[in-house]
Amino acid sequence: MKLVVAVVQDQDSNRLSNALTKNNFRATKLASTGGFLRSGNTTFIVGTEDTKIPRLLEIIKDNCRSREQMVSPVSPLGGNADSYIPYPIEVEVGGATVFVLPIEQFHHF
């Protein structure tokens, strides 16, 4: 048994949720916020058998796309402004960060 934690961009959340449901994976969705861009994310938590992990990872990969986005950096408050970039920059966002963790015990009450 494994626990899969997938952090995805909000733009991919509904598409991934629908794909998981269509493929009979049950998931818990949590609203989360990314640190660097302070943008909305969704964290999916899925418990599944070891044999289903490759299919689950394929579904996540197929439904969470990386994309380029222009962002305006937040100015430093009280910090060192030497490294501050005052104009928008293009960064890669999206995709998915996935953790696969072993489960020692599973109980359903």
TARAQUI-V488475 format. One record per residue. N is the residue number from 1. SS is DSSP state (2 for helix, 1 for strand, 0 for the rest). D_LAST is the distance of its C-alpha to the last C-alpha in Angstrom with 1 decimal. Layout:
# TARAQUI-V488475
n;ss;d_last
N;SS;D_LAST
N;SS;D_LAST
This chain:
# TARAQUI-V488475
n;ss;d_last
1;0;17.2
2;1;18.6
3;1;17.8
4;1;20.6
5;1;21.9
6;1;24.7
7;1;27.0
8;1;29.2
9;1;31.9
10;2;31.2
11;2;33.8
12;2;31.6
13;2;28.3
14;2;28.4
15;2;30.0
16;2;27.3
17;2;24.5
18;2;26.2
19;2;26.8
20;2;23.2
21;2;22.1
22;2;25.0
23;0;24.1
24;0;20.4
25;0;19.0
26;0;16.2
27;0;17.2
28;1;16.7
29;1;20.2
30;1;21.6
31;1;25.2
32;1;27.2
33;1;30.9
34;0;33.0
35;0;35.3
36;0;38.6
37;0;39.0
38;0;36.7
39;0;35.6
40;1;32.3
41;1;29.7
42;1;26.3
43;1;23.7
44;1;21.3
45;1;18.2
46;1;17.2
47;1;15.1
48;1;16.8
49;0;18.4
50;2;21.7
51;2;23.8
52;2;22.9
53;2;24.0
54;2;27.7
55;2;27.0
56;2;24.7
57;2;27.5
58;2;30.1
59;2;28.4
60;2;28.3
61;2;31.9
62;2;33.1
63;2;31.8
64;0;32.5
65;0;36.3
66;1;38.4
67;1;41.2
68;1;44.1
69;1;44.2
70;1;46.8
71;1;45.7
72;0;47.6
73;0;46.9
74;0;46.2
75;0;49.2
76;0;48.7
77;0;48.8
78;0;50.9
79;0;50.4
80;0;52.8
81;2;54.0
82;2;55.8
83;2;53.0
84;0;52.2
85;0;52.8
86;0;54.0
87;0;53.6
88;0;50.7
89;1;49.6
90;1;47.8
91;1;44.5
92;1;42.0
93;1;38.7
94;1;35.7
95;0;34.2
96;1;30.9
97;1;30.0
98;1;27.2
99;1;25.4
100;1;23.6
101;1;21.6
102;1;20.4
103;0;16.8
104;0;16.7
105;0;13.1
106;0;10.1
107;0;6.4
108;0;3.8
109;0;0.0
